[in-house]
Amino acid sequence: MTFDLENMTLEDLKKHQTQVAKAISGFAEKQKQKAIEALDAKAREMGYSLAELTGLQTGRKRSAAVAKYANPANPADTWTGRGRKPRWFDAALKAGKSADDLRI
């Protein structure tokens, strides 16, 4: 696509200038996001999070959750009650224990 800039009005030139600035900004943000995603994937591949390696917070900040349940076979193995249930929790429930029995 070519533009004959010499024969455009000032209004048309300003309109194109605004569109080009937006396109450049959007392109730069997309490239930045791709780079972050690639670095995050590599960090996870190596067993870390990007935030851990850089000291930067990615995403929203959350306070650390307090453990509510402990594995009866290994009390050091705990669960906060958030997210996916650990296998040991499901196994204990199937074995007849209640969630209150596993509570710390």
matplotlib code that plots the C-alpha trace (Angstrom):
import matplotlib.pyplot as plt

x = [0.0, 1.4, 0.3, 0.8, 1.7, 2.5, -1.2, -2.9, -4.6, -3.3, -6.4, -5.7, -2.0, -2.9, -5.5, -2.9, -0.3, -2.7, -3.5, 0.3, 1.1, -1.7, -0.5, 3.1, 2.0, -0.1, 2.6, 5.2, 2.8, 2.1, 5.9, 6.4, 3.7, 5.1, 8.5, 7.1, 5.2, 8.3, 10.4, 7.7, 7.5, 11.3, 11.3, 8.5, 10.5, 13.3, 11.1, 10.7, 8.2, 9.2, 8.3, 10.7, 13.6, 13.1, 11.7, 8.8, 5.2, 3.3, -0.5, -2.4, -1.0, -2.3, -1.5, -0.1, -2.9, -2.8, -2.7, -6.0, -5.5, -2.7, -1.9, -2.3, 0.6, 2.9, 1.9, 4.4, 2.2, -0.6, -3.3, -5.0, -8.4, -7.8, -7.5, -7.4, -7.8, -4.6, -4.7, -4.1, -7.1, -9.4, -8.0, -8.6, -12.2, -12.8, -11.3, -14.0, -12.4, -14.1, -12.6, -12.8, -10.6, -7.9, -8.1, -5.0]
y = [0.0, 3.4, 6.8, 10.0, 12.1, 15.2, 15.5, 14.8, 17.4, 18.3, 16.7, 13.4, 13.4, 13.9, 11.1, 8.8, 9.9, 9.0, 5.6, 4.8, 5.8, 3.5, 0.6, 1.1, 1.1, -2.0, -3.8, -3.0, -4.2, -7.5, -8.1, -7.4, -9.8, -12.5, -12.0, -12.3, -15.4, -17.0, -16.1, -17.4, -20.7, -21.1, -20.3, -22.9, -25.4, -25.0, -25.2, -21.5, -18.8, -15.6, -13.5, -15.7, -15.1, -11.4, -10.4, -8.8, -9.5, -10.7, -10.6, -9.7, -9.7, -12.3, -12.8, -16.2, -18.6, -20.4, -24.2, -25.6, -29.4, -31.8, -35.2, -37.7, -39.8, -36.8, -33.7, -31.6, -32.1, -29.4, -27.9, -24.5, -25.5, -23.4, -24.8, -28.4, -31.0, -33.0, -36.8, -37.5, -35.4, -37.2, -40.6, -39.8, -38.8, -42.0, -43.9, -42.6, -39.5, -36.2, -32.8, -31.9, -34.9, -33.5, -30.0, -28.6]
z = [0.0, -1.0, 0.0, -2.0, 1.0, -1.1, -2.2, 1.1, 3.2, 6.6, 8.1, 6.2, 7.2, 10.9, 10.7, 9.3, 11.8, 14.7, 13.1, 12.6, 16.2, 17.5, 15.2, 16.4, 20.1, 19.6, 17.8, 20.5, 23.2, 21.3, 20.9, 24.6, 25.6, 23.3, 24.9, 28.4, 27.5, 26.0, 29.0, 31.4, 29.5, 29.7, 33.4, 34.0, 32.0, 34.4, 37.4, 38.3, 37.8, 35.9, 39.0, 41.1, 38.8, 38.2, 41.5, 39.7, 40.3, 37.3, 37.7, 40.8, 44.2, 46.7, 50.3, 51.2, 52.1, 55.5, 55.4, 56.7, 56.1, 56.7, 55.2, 58.0, 56.5, 56.3, 58.4, 56.4, 53.3, 53.7, 51.7, 52.0, 50.7, 47.6, 44.1, 43.2, 45.9, 46.5, 45.9, 49.6, 50.5, 48.1, 49.2, 52.9, 52.1, 50.2, 53.2, 55.4, 57.0, 56.9, 56.0, 59.7, 60.6, 58.3, 59.5, 61.2]

ax = plt.figure().add_subplot(projection="3d")
ax.plot(x, y, z, "-o")
ax.set_aspect("equal")
plt.show()
